[in-house]
Amino acid sequence: MVYIRLFHGRTDPGQDMDDWGSDGPVFGPYLFSHTTYGWDIKLGKSNGNCDELYVHEDMVYYDGVYYGDWSIFNATILEKSKLKTTIFAPNKAKLPEKSCS
């Protein structure tokens, strides 16, 4: 089983980062992680369904935050790190609509 951790977050994808940004959620456990054309990250669940995260430019979006870094790791690393998992909410993973201004 694998987990994904999002970090190095910012609320404005155009923000020039001079620090590490915010820590994000840890999701899992998943059977696998699969990325398609650098656009979406499918996270395979044991019931045959997938959670999906989407990439905006070079950042993963979740719950109003754009994360520049993410890490995939196993249960041993999760236990050693003492990180807590968050329940994935699909509606929080939808990229915001672009406005025409």
C-alpha positions, 0 to 999 in steps of 0.5 A, a space after each residue: 500500500 502507498 500514501 501520498 503527501 502534498 507539501 510546499 503549498 501556496 494559495 496563488 499558483 503564481 506566487 514567487 516562493 522564497 520559503 517552503 510553503 505550507 504542509 498539505 494532507 496525506 492520503 491513503 492507503 492506495 494500491 498504486 499511483 499512476 500519472 497520465 501526461 503530467 496532468 492527473 494523478 490516479 490513486 488506486 483504491 482496493 475497491 477498484 475505484 480511484 481518487 484523482 488529483 490534478 496538476 495545474 502547471 507544475 503543482 498539484 491542486 487540493 482544497 484551494 492550495 497548489 502544492 509544488 511537491 508531493 511524495 509517494 511512500 509506503 506504510 513503514 515510512 508513514 508509521 516512522 514519520 508519525 504523519 496522520 492521513 486525511 480522508 480524500 474529498 473529490 470535490 476539493 480536488 477539482 481545479 478552479 474554473 479560469 476566469 476570462 478577464 
